[in-house]
Amino acid sequence: MWFVVFIFASLIALSMHILIRDKEKYKTLNLSLMLLGATIMIFVDKLIGFLNNEGFIETTTDGLITNSLLLGFLMLIPIIAVWLMIIVINQKSQTNNKK
């Protein structure tokens, strides 16, 4: 299910990039690329598991977090945090350049 969460998050980020007019201020391309990259990595992981006779979409995991839906949302937190840091750093550098 965490693969499905990342697919939806990637689609939302891509639609944000297409629809938002001030792309440079919100750095929507960075968010889209980070989420699409993570989605591709998860797809490759799931494909290799599927070729080894594992399920492609699973609802449980073997790790510390057993709910795969919760795992997907928790995996989004660092990506969104990095994206927000990029926005803040970009805004601070723009204000320093104006002075």
C-alpha positions in Angstrom: 0.0 0.0 0.0 2.9 2.4 0.5 3.5 2.1 -3.3 -0.1 3.3 -3.8 0.4 6.2 -1.4 3.5 7.3 -3.3 1.7 7.1 -6.7 -1.1 9.3 -5.4 1.4 11.7 -3.8 3.3 11.9 -7.0 0.2 12.6 -9.0 -0.8 15.3 -6.6 2.6 17.0 -6.7 2.7 16.8 -10.5 -0.7 18.4 -10.8 0.4 21.1 -8.3 3.4 21.8 -10.6 1.1 22.1 -13.6 -1.6 24.2 -12.0 0.4 26.5 -9.7 1.5 29.7 -11.4 4.3 30.7 -9.1 6.4 27.6 -9.7 9.7 29.3 -8.7 8.4 30.4 -5.3 7.0 27.0 -4.3 9.6 24.8 -6.0 6.9 22.4 -7.1 9.3 20.8 -9.6 11.6 19.8 -6.8 8.7 18.1 -4.9 7.5 16.4 -8.1 11.0 15.0 -8.9 11.6 13.8 -5.4 8.2 12.0 -5.2 8.5 10.6 -8.8 12.0 9.3 -8.0 10.9 7.6 -4.8 7.9 6.1 -6.7 10.2 4.7 -9.3 12.5 3.2 -6.6 9.5 1.6 -4.8 8.2 0.3 -8.1 11.6 -1.4 -8.8 11.6 -2.8 -5.3 8.1 -4.2 -5.7 8.9 -5.6 -9.2 11.9 -7.5 -7.9 9.8 -8.8 -5.0 7.0 -9.8 -7.5 9.5 -11.7 -9.6 10.6 -13.6 -6.5 7.0 -14.7 -5.9 6.1 -12.1 -3.3 2.9 -10.0 -3.5 3.0 -6.8 -5.5 0.6 -4.9 -3.3 0.8 -5.9 0.4 -1.1 -4.5 3.3 1.4 -5.6 6.0 5.1 -5.3 6.4 7.7 -7.2 8.3 9.4 -4.2 9.9 8.8 -2.0 12.9 5.7 -0.5 11.3 3.4 -3.3 10.3 0.7 -1.3 8.6 1.9 -0.5 5.1 -0.5 2.4 4.6 0.9 4.1 7.7 4.4 3.4 6.5 3.6 5.1 3.2 2.4 8.3 5.0 5.4 8.2 7.3 7.8 7.9 4.4 6.3 11.1 2.9 7.3 13.2 6.0 11.0 13.4 5.2 10.3 14.3 1.5 7.9 17.1 2.5 10.3 18.3 5.2 13.2 18.6 2.6 10.9 20.4 0.2 9.9 22.9 2.9 13.5 23.5 3.8 14.3 24.1 0.1 11.5 26.7 0.0 12.7 28.5 3.2 16.3 28.5 2.1 15.3 29.9 -1.3 13.2 32.7 0.2 16.0 33.6 2.6 18.6 33.8 -0.2 16.2 35.9 -2.3 15.7 38.4 0.6 19.5 38.6 1.2 20.1 39.2 -2.5 17.6 42.1 -2.5 19.4 43.9 0.3 
